[in-house]
Amino acid sequence: MEKYWNWEGNYIGVRQKDYLTACDGMILGKFYGKEIYDQNGNYIGEIGKSNRLIKNRTKESFRRPGFSFYVKGTITAPFKSCDPYPMIQGYEDFLQ
């Protein structure tokens, strides 16, 4: 399982098949390539460097097909936070 942190260094969760799953098993989004969309099909972010998640503000209007709110992931142990990266202009942190 690939582990992901946001740009500020906070642990977000893991990839389980095509889904980004929080440590409590809640599905945060679905991967379409490097981009991530919520259950309503709205763009919420993408994979940046070193498995850090970030949101490109120019993609806020991007949409994909939604998915079931009944999809659940496996519960996993949380991981420690890590050092933040400097924010890139035109982006914001994942799930602020």
N, C-alpha and C positions, 0 to 999 in steps of 0.2 A: 504494500500500500504506500502510495506517495503521500507525504505529509506536507501541509501548507501553512504558512504564516502570512499575515497581512504586511503591508509596507512598513508599518510602525513596529513590527516584530512580535505581535500577539499571535499566539497559536490559534488557527482557525479550524482545522480538521484534516481529514484524509480523503483520498479518492477511492471510492468503492464502485467498480465498474465505470459507468459514465456519470456518477454522481459525486458531488462534494458533500461530505457528511461530517457534521460536528461530532465531538466526542460523546455526546448524549444520544447519538443515533439519528438526530434530526437532519433531514436533507436540506441543505442550504441552496443547492443549485445543481444544474446539469451542465456537463461539459459538451461544447460543440467546438472541437479543435482546442484552441487555447482559451476560447471565450467561455464564460459561465453565465447561465440564464436561470432566473428563479422559476418557481412553479407556475407562474402566470405567463412565462415566456419573455420576461423583460431582462435586458442585459444588466448584469450586476457587477461584472468585472472580468479579469483575465489573468492568466499566468504571466508574471514578469520574470526577472532573473532570480535564480536560486530558489525556485518554488515559492516565491512571494507573490501574493495576490494584490492587484491594484485595479482601479477603475478609470477607464479613459472617458472623460466627460463628453467627447465628441461622439461616442457610441451610445449615449443614453437612450436614444430613440430606436435602437436596434431591437428586433423581436425574433423569436423562434417559437415553435409550437410549445404550448404548456405541457405539463405532465401531472399525474395524479398527486393529490395531497395525501394519499394513503401510502405512498412509497416511504419506507423507513429503512435506515441503514443499521449496521452493526455498531453497538456501543464499543468505544475504544478508550484507552487511557489518554488523558491530556498530556501535552508536552510543554516544556518550559518556553517562555518567551525568549526572543533573541534581540540583538541590537537593531534599532531602526535604520532604514535607509533614508537619505534625503529625498523629499518629495519632488517629483518631476512636474514641470509646468504643464497644465492642461489635464492633470490626473488628480485623483483623490484616493484616499485609503479605501481598501475593500471593506464593505459593511461598517461604515462609520455610524 
